[in-house]
Amino acid sequence: QVQVVESGGGLVQPGGSLRLSCAASGDISSIYVMGWYRQAPGKGRELVATITSDLVINYVGSVKGRFTISRDNAKNTMYLQMNSLKPEDTAIYFCNAVILSRVGRQEYWGQGTQVTVSS
């Protein structure tokens, strides 16, 4: 069984920083693309950034230049360093991973971690 778990959310003032982590565990053969998504109150889930197994990175929209996605393949872990946070970054942040395990290649989601940017 494969699990994907986020951590590192919290309350931060505008201009502050947070680092999110996403750890995959269980019966894992390979992890392909991993990504961070977010869902603000009253809005749909949107892509923030993705990173492939060979570390090709893509950022979407307003996070460019402020957020940095990375991963440690040896630890099956992905990170999101968020700097210069703005109130509009407030959202639940979700980890997504495409993982090959004994049951095949499947997409997994974490339960989400709340990020609140407020003074």
C-alpha atoms as a printed R data frame, in Angstrom:
    type eleno elety resid chain resno       x      y       z
1   ATOM     1    CA   GLN     A     1   0.000  0.000   0.000
2   ATOM     2    CA   VAL     A     2   1.271  3.449  -0.926
3   ATOM     3    CA   GLN     A     3   0.761  6.597   1.109
4   ATOM     4    CA   VAL     A     4   1.532 10.220   0.349
5   ATOM     5    CA   VAL     A     5   1.631 12.605   3.301
6   ATOM     6    CA   GLU     A     6   2.171 16.366   3.373
7   ATOM     7    CA   SER     A     7   3.531 18.382   6.267
8   ATOM     8    CA   GLY     A     8   4.811 21.865   7.039
9   ATOM     9    CA   GLY     A     9   1.762 24.064   6.651
10  ATOM    10    CA   GLY     A    10   0.788 26.758   9.103
11  ATOM    11    CA   LEU     A    11   0.087 30.431   9.697
12  ATOM    12    CA   VAL     A    12   2.606 32.970   8.422
13  ATOM    13    CA   GLN     A    13   2.637 36.732   7.976
14  ATOM    14    CA   PRO     A    14   2.751 38.311   4.509
15  ATOM    15    CA   GLY     A    15   6.309 38.290   3.235
16  ATOM    16    CA   GLY     A    16   7.173 35.244   5.312
17  ATOM    17    CA   SER     A    17   8.298 31.777   4.309
18  ATOM    18    CA   LEU     A    18   7.198 28.189   4.765
19  ATOM    19    CA   ARG     A    19   8.593 24.871   3.597
20  ATOM    20    CA   LEU     A    20   6.210 22.062   2.741
21  ATOM    21    CA   SER     A    21   7.232 18.424   2.539
22  ATOM    22    CA   CYS     A    22   5.582 15.471   0.840
23  ATOM    23    CA   ALA     A    23   6.727 11.983   1.765
24  ATOM    24    CA   ALA     A    24   5.724  8.881  -0.162
25  ATOM    25    CA   SER     A    25   5.955  5.517   1.560
26  ATOM    26    CA   GLY     A    26   4.963  1.906   1.085
27  ATOM    27    CA   ASP     A    27   5.413 -0.539  -1.736
28  ATOM    28    CA   ILE     A    28   7.140  1.837  -4.172
29  ATOM    29    CA   SER     A    29   9.130  0.793  -7.222
30  ATOM    30    CA   SER     A    30   9.423  4.183  -8.887
31  ATOM    31    CA   ILE     A    31   8.031  7.690  -8.533
32  ATOM    32    CA   TYR     A    32   7.515  9.545 -11.776
33  ATOM    33    CA   VAL     A    33   6.228 13.107 -11.762
34  ATOM    34    CA   MET     A    34   5.379 14.753  -8.457
35  ATOM    35    CA   GLY     A    35   3.490 17.968  -8.044
36  ATOM    36    CA   TRP     A    36   2.000 20.504  -5.691
37  ATOM    37    CA   TYR     A    37  -1.559 21.717  -6.114
38  ATOM    38    CA   ARG     A    38  -3.565 24.149  -4.029
39  ATOM    39    CA   GLN     A    39  -7.189 24.941  -3.384
40  ATOM    40    CA   ALA     A    40  -8.199 28.309  -2.010
41  ATOM    41    CA   PRO     A    41 -11.535 28.816  -0.237
42  ATOM    42    CA   GLY     A    42 -14.374 28.786  -2.734
43  ATOM    43    CA   LYS     A    43 -12.113 27.957  -5.667
44  ATOM    44    CA   GLY     A    44 -11.094 24.886  -7.610
45  ATOM    45    CA   ARG     A    45  -7.837 22.998  -7.210
46  ATOM    46    CA   GLU     A    46  -5.002 24.492  -9.242
47  ATOM    47    CA   LEU     A    47  -1.545 23.319 -10.195
48  ATOM    48    CA   VAL     A    48   1.358 25.094  -8.485
49  ATOM    49    CA   ALA     A    49   4.440 23.242  -9.699
50  ATOM    50    CA   THR     A    50   5.652 19.870 -10.921
51  ATOM    51    CA   ILE     A    51   8.955 18.031 -10.891
52  ATOM    52    CA   THR     A    52   9.843 14.879 -12.796
53  ATOM    53    CA   SER     A    53  12.080 12.033 -11.665
54  ATOM    54    CA   ASP     A    54  14.958 13.563 -13.637
55  ATOM    55    CA   LEU     A    55  14.282 16.941 -12.009
56  ATOM    56    CA   VAL     A    56  12.603 18.783 -14.853
57  ATOM    57    CA   ILE     A    57  10.589 21.537 -13.179
58  ATOM    58    CA   ASN     A    58   7.544 23.551 -14.186
59  ATOM    59    CA   TYR     A    59   5.958 26.430 -12.279
60  ATOM    60    CA   VAL     A    60   2.561 27.887 -12.942
61  ATOM    61    CA   GLY     A    61   1.392 31.462 -12.673
62  ATOM    62    CA   SER     A    62   2.066 33.783  -9.784
63  ATOM    63    CA   VAL     A    63   4.399 31.513  -7.817
64  ATOM    64    CA   LYS     A    64   7.256 31.876 -10.304
65  ATOM    65    CA   GLY     A    65  10.267 33.461  -8.614
66  ATOM    66    CA   ARG     A    66   8.810 32.973  -5.119
67  ATOM    67    CA   PHE     A    67   8.348 29.209  -4.773
68  ATOM    68    CA   THR     A    68  10.964 26.497  -5.306
69  ATOM    69    CA   ILE     A    69  10.057 22.854  -5.835
70  ATOM    70    CA   SER     A    70  12.606 20.113  -5.222
71  ATOM    71    CA   ARG     A    71  12.773 16.412  -4.496
72  ATOM    72    CA   ASP     A    72  15.037 13.851  -2.915
73  ATOM    73    CA   ASN     A    73  14.623 10.648  -4.893
74  ATOM    74    CA   ALA     A    74  16.530  8.607  -2.306
75  ATOM    75    CA   LYS     A    75  14.003  9.618   0.356
76  ATOM    76    CA   ASN     A    76  10.900  9.569  -1.898
77  ATOM    77    CA   THR     A    77  10.247 13.097  -0.705
78  ATOM    78    CA   MET     A    78   9.312 16.347  -2.425
79  ATOM    79    CA   TYR     A    79   9.540 19.862  -1.042
80  ATOM    80    CA   LEU     A    80   8.060 23.272  -1.733
81  ATOM    81    CA   GLN     A    81   9.977 26.267  -0.406
82  ATOM    82    CA   MET     A    82   7.598 29.214  -0.366
83  ATOM    83    CA   ASN     A    83   9.059 32.695   0.042
84  ATOM    84    CA   SER     A    84   7.542 36.176  -0.113
85  ATOM    85    CA   LEU     A    85   4.166 34.714   0.756
86  ATOM    86    CA   LYS     A    86   1.054 36.727  -0.029
87  ATOM    87    CA   PRO     A    87  -2.483 36.511   1.380
88  ATOM    88    CA   GLU     A    88  -3.615 35.108  -1.962
89  ATOM    89    CA   ASP     A    89  -1.354 32.104  -1.392
90  ATOM    90    CA   THR     A    90  -3.711 31.026   1.386
91  ATOM    91    CA   ALA     A    91  -5.009 27.588   0.466
92  ATOM    92    CA   ILE     A    92  -4.897 23.916   1.231
93  ATOM    93    CA   TYR     A    93  -1.794 22.540  -0.480
94  ATOM    94    CA   PHE     A    94  -1.923 19.011  -1.859
95  ATOM    95    CA   CYS     A    95   0.831 16.674  -2.938
96  ATOM    96    CA   ASN     A    96   0.319 14.549  -6.039
97  ATOM    97    CA   ALA     A    97   2.540 11.721  -7.211
98  ATOM    98    CA   VAL     A    98   2.473  9.174 -10.004
99  ATOM    99    CA   ILE     A    99   3.889  6.006  -8.484
100 ATOM   100    CA   LEU     A   100   4.705  2.558  -9.775
101 ATOM   101    CA   SER     A   101   4.036 -0.143  -7.200
102 ATOM   102    CA   ARG     A   102   3.002 -3.766  -7.157
103 ATOM   103    CA   VAL     A   103  -0.523 -2.784  -8.235
104 ATOM   104    CA   GLY     A   104   0.765 -0.827 -11.218
105 ATOM   105    CA   ARG     A   105   1.210  2.812 -12.101
106 ATOM   106    CA   GLN     A   106  -1.265  4.997 -10.213
107 ATOM   107    CA   GLU     A   107  -1.801  8.589  -9.156
108 ATOM   108    CA   TYR     A   108  -1.847  9.339  -5.440
109 ATOM   109    CA   TRP     A   109  -2.965 12.387  -3.486
110 ATOM   110    CA   GLY     A   110  -2.105 13.485   0.011
111 ATOM   111    CA   GLN     A   111  -4.687 14.727   2.480
112 ATOM   112    CA   GLY     A   112  -3.548 18.334   2.196
113 ATOM   113    CA   THR     A   113  -1.884 20.832   4.507
114 ATOM   114    CA   GLN     A   114  -3.314 24.263   5.302
115 ATOM   115    CA   VAL     A   115  -1.266 27.363   4.532
116 ATOM   116    CA   THR     A   116  -2.653 30.650   5.844
117 ATOM   117    CA   VAL     A   117  -0.967 33.958   5.042
118 ATOM   118    CA   SER     A   118  -2.329 36.697   7.237
119 ATOM   119    CA   SER     A   119  -1.213 39.522   9.481
